[in-house]
Amino acid sequence: MLLNDGEIARGVNDPLQGYRDFLLLKYNFYKDSGVGAADFVQAAGNLGTVSCPGGPAVKTVIGREDSTQAAPEGTLPQAFGSQSKQEVLIQLWADKGFSPRELAALMGAHSVSKAFVQQANGIPAGSPQDDTPNAWDVKYYSQTQAKTAPRGVFRFDSDVNLADPSTASGAAFTEFAGSQSTWAEAFQAAAYKLSVLGVSQEQQQSFQDCTGILG
């Protein structure tokens, strides 16, 4: 994200350009002190989460090896179109070792999501995915499962597809909609698992736990 200009320019990553510029400025200030780019991105994300009203503290570790090589194409989920179908998304995450419930837990981060710019699919800039975008809460789950979205709320096809109550991921949406604490616990576990994806257990043994920086 920080070390490869080509990767951040991809369509799925392009909305993060401003975020990347903000982080890159700070990373360039700290990198001579031995701060790694991968660790910096992970810590920034976790700080952002816990800074949201209601946001949980996710276990934060450092010690990753940086790489300037772009990630393979086609490994990120799509919000609209044929690649947003539930079975496609479930399989994409299953290939990475994540269950439908873990995927649903991670999707809850859309509780504080807003469109950075006018979207090609017609979603206006500033549009949220639930009607309380300034709070890390479970309204996203119930409003994504609702037959119609609240006024001013715009939903991804991918989210609506995963929210189908007759499926495993949809059952998790229903579960999390009823309990903030249940979602928080599931999110913390899934987000940490995602943060060390691709890192061997042996490498993780040398990681340092820096969760204390979250306050």
N, C-alpha and C positions, 0 to 999 in steps of 0.2 A: 504493500500500500504506500509506503513512504519511499522506498528505494528503487521502484521501477515505474517510470513515467508511462510506459505502455499499458501496464496493468490498470492503473487508475483511470486511463482514458477509455477503457472498455465501457460499453453501454450500461452494463449492470452496476458499474462502479462510478460512473460519471457524476451522479448527484452528490458524491462525497468529495468533489474537488475542493470546495471551500473548507471542509473539515480537514482534508489532507494538508492544505496550505497552512492552516492554523497549527496543526500538530508538527509539521515539518519545520516551521520556524522555531518552535520550542525544542524539538529534537536536535536541531543543529546547534543550539546553545548548550545542550547538556551532553552531547555525544562524546566530546573530548574527556568527559569525566567517567567514561566507561558505560554509559547508558546505551542499551541495545534498542534498535528500532522496533523489533517485535515485542519486546517487553514494554516499551513505551506505549505502543498502541493498545496493548491489553490493559495496562494500568489506567490509561486515559478512559477507556470504555467502562471499566469498573468504577472509576471515580464519577463518571457521568451518571451511571446507574444509581449509585448510592446518594448522589446529590439531588435526585428527583424526590419530591415529597412521597414517602412510602417506599422508596427504592431499597432493595436489600443489598447487603454487603456480600459480594462474591469473592471467594478465596482467590487471592492474587499472588502469583509466584513469578520469580524472575530466574533467568538462566538460559533462555532460548538462544539458538544460533540464528543469526540474521542471514538472509539470502536476497540477492538482487534479481533472482530468476522469477519470472512471472509464473503464477499458478496456472495449471492446465485450463484450457477453455472448457466451458460446459459443466462446471462443477457447482455453480451457484443456482439457486432456485429462481424461477421466473414468476412475476406477479400476474401476468396476463397471457392469454393465448394457450396453445396446446400444451406447453410446458408447465402450465399452472394447474393442471389436473391433479386431483388428489393422489391417484396411484403413482403418477410420475414423481411427485414431491416425496411421498412416503418412501419410494424406492431409492431416490437420490440420497435421502438421509439415512436409510437403512444401510446403504453402501458405506457410509461413514461410521456405522455402529450406533445410530440413534433410533430409539423406539418412537412410535407415533406420539406417545405421551410426552417424551422429552422434546420432540419437535413442537408440540402444542405449547409446552412451557416456554420455549424460546420465542415463539411467535408473539407471546404476550408483551414483548418489548414494544410492539406496535401501539401499546397503550399511550406512549408519549411520542408517537410518530407524526410528523407533518411534512408535506411536500415542500421541498426547497424552492422549486420553480414550477411554472406551468408545465404540466405533463402532456406528452403527445397523445395520451388517451383521453384528454379533456379534463383531468383532475386539476383544479386551480391551485396556484401557489398558496402555501399556508394552510392547506386543507388537512385536517386531522383524521385519524382512523377510529377515534371514539370522541365523545363530546366532553371529555375531561383530559385534554392532551397535556396539561401541566401537572398531572398527578399520575404516579405509578400505581394504578389500581386495576380492578378486574372488570371494569365496564367494557373494555375491549371485547372480552369473551362473550358477554351477553348480547352486545350490540352487533357483533359479527354474526351471531346465530339468529338474530332477529330477521323476520321476513323482509323488512325494509329498514334501511339505515336512518338514524335520526337526521333531521335537517342539518345540512352543513358538514356531515360526516361522509367520507368516501372510503369505500372498502376495496381491497384487492380481490380479484377473482380467486387467487391462490388461498387467501385467508377464508373466504366463504366456502370454498371447496373443502378445505380441511375441517371446517366447523360443522359439517354435516353430522347431526347427533346420532345417526345410525352407524357410525364408523368409530374405530378406536380413537382416532385423533379428535373427532367430534365429542366423544364421551369425555375426553380430557378437558375440552373447552367447557362443557357443562360442569364438570367437577371444579375447575378453577374459578368459574363464574360465581360459585357459591362460597368460596373461601379464599380470602387474600393470603392467609398464612400458608395454606396448602400450596397455592401457586408460588409463593415466595420460596418455600423450601425446594420445590421442584425446579424452579428457575435457577436457584443457586447451584444446585447439583449439575444441571444440564449446561449452564454457562461455564462452569469450571471445566467440565468434560470437553467442551468445545475449545476452551482456551489452551488445552494441551493436546489437541488432535494432531496426530502424526508424530508426536514425540514419544520415544520408547520409554518404557518403565525404568530402564537403566538410566537414561538421561534425566528423567524426572527426579531420581534419587539425589541429584546434585542441586536441584532447584532450591532457592531460598523463599520462604514464605514471608511476603511483605504486606499481608492483608492489613496490618496495622496502619498503613498510610491512608486507609479509607476513613480513619477517624472513629 
